[in-house]
Amino acid sequence: MKNRLEELRKSKNLRQDELGEALGVSRQTVISIEKGKYNPSITLAFKIARYFGTTIEEIFIYEGDENEM
């Protein structure tokens, strides 16, 4: 799953550790999400969206098979 987390974080001039602290996760978690190596829980995804005042869909881009649903 791709995401726009790094772009949003940088638009607010935040360091990864600052965002992690605000969300209650580690800097390493933020790094892993930004690199697409970790998909956050739905709870964390909602926290991220709420923090940036946007929707989950505007941050996380699911690129699964069109025939999955």
Secondary structure as UniProt FT lines:
FT   STRAND          2..3
FT   HELIX           5..11
FT   TURN            12..13
FT   HELIX           16..23
FT   HELIX           27..34
FT   TURN            35..36
FT   HELIX           42..52
FT   HELIX           56..59
FT   STRAND          60..61
FT   TURN            66..67
//
